[in-house]
Amino acid sequence: MPSPTSAQLALAAGALTVAGFVIGINAAGVDTWITWPAAALVGTGLALRGVAGLILSGVWRRDSPFARLDRRAISPLCIALALGSLAALPG
């Protein structure tokens, strides 16, 4: 698994910033027609990224620094963020 490029890292940072904003608005109780679906989409996307990262890093078991970091930190963090964002959804 090759290391991500600077553009990919910038895109991921931007996406996480927007996701944090969406979850924050939803958790603050601002209720618009887009907040709940957007927060659900963020949680689902993070869960998929976390599970896919664990599967892909585990299947190929590449020994690159990125693959090790993905297995040990990035994928578990994505799963934890997904659980938190899905828990912030209104019941």
C-alpha positions, 0 to 999 in steps of 0.5 A: 500500500503506497503512502498517500500524496500531499494532495490526498492528505489535504483532501482527507484533512478537509473532509475531517474538518467538514465532518467535525463541523457537521457532527458539532452542529448536529450534537449542538441540537441545530435541527435542519433538514440536512444535519441528521442525514449528513451526520449519518453519512459521516458516521457511515463513511468513517466506519467503512474507512476504518473497516476497509483499512483494517481488512486491506492492511490485514490482507496484504500485510504490507510492511510499509510505514503507512500500512503499519500506521493504518493498522495500528492507529488510523483505522481504529481511530476511524472506527472510534470516530464513527461510533462517536458520530453515530452516537451523537445522532438523535434517538 
